[in-house]
Every structure is written in structure tokens, then in C-alpha cells.
């Protein structure tokens, strides 16, 4: 089994949640969303973001406005709709429940297992 595949699937599972959180802070340009996701190592491929933004917009969770740019053509700036804010609030509840449940499992003290970090695993392979 390939660890990278599992890591990618975990990131994909939280991608929409992270995008909605970023946009919830205020109007934002798609490339700024992409930069934040890349910096957080949540997304690395630009082609992943735009279809998601389109799907979220079609679900009426996002809206956009065109803004003039001094550097080129007009840019789409995204905001959350009221429905998007409500959806994000529900996802926050789900996220908090998921984190609590996962932590409960991970921190179960019945059997102590040392879990190495990814860096330690990579060092052992060398």
C-alpha cells in the first residue's frame, strides 16, 4: 500500500471544508485560495481548485464578483452565500465531532504504541 495515495485521499476529504473556511474570511481571488491551500500542503494541483469552485457555486454555496485588475484582465473574487455560511457551520460541527472521535481512538491508552513521524519513517528507509 502506498502512503502517498492515502495522504492524498485524506487531503481530498477536507478540501471543500478548507476552501469554504478560506472564503468565509472575506472576498478572495481564486489564486489566493490556491496559494493558501498550497502553503498548507492541502492541495498542490491548480486543476483541482477550479472545478470545486464551480461545483460549490452551482450548489449556491459561493458567489463571485468580477474585479478589475491592474495586472491584467478582470478577476473573479469569491464570497460565501448565506447558504454557504449555514453549510460551513454544519461542517464545523461535523469536523469537531470527527476530530474528537478520532482523537479518542488515537489516544486510547489500552495499548501504547509508538507512532513514528513521517520523517522518521523516511529516515529508516535510507
Secondary structure by P-SEA (a helix, b strand, c coil): ccaaaaaaaaaaaaaaaaaaaaaaaccccaaaaaaaaaaacccccccccaaaaaaaaaaccbbbbbbbbccccbbbbbbbcaaaaaaaaaaaaaaaaaaaaaaaaaaccccccccccaaaaaaaac
